[in-house]
Each structure stands twice: as C-alpha cells, then as structure tokens.
Amino acid sequence: MNKVGLTLLTAVFGGAVALGGYKLIENKKLDGMSFEDKQKVYFANNPTGTG
C-alpha cells in the first residue's frame, strides 16, 4: 500500500508542476497582447461563432 501512495503523490506533484508551468508560459505569452488582439484570437478559435 505504501508504493501506491507514493505513486499517487508523485503523479499529483507532476501534474501540478506541469499545470503550473503551462499557466506561467500562457500568462507571459498573452501579456504582450492588447485587449483587441486577445479578442481576435478568441473569436478566431471559437468554433460556435457566427460564420
């Protein structure tokens, strides 16, 4: 049972590091964009928009 707990703890820690890294990179990427540019990116990627 101890190995299962250690494996679970390692998986949770790895997921948290991956998610944190992704959010850090995502925020830096969007910081240089203006509000209008962010809207254009959203609408270009929105598949439910009017066409």
Secondary structure, 3 states (H helix, E strand, C coil): CHHHHHHHHHHHHHHHHHHHHHHHHHHHHHHCCCHHHHHHHHHHHCCCCCC
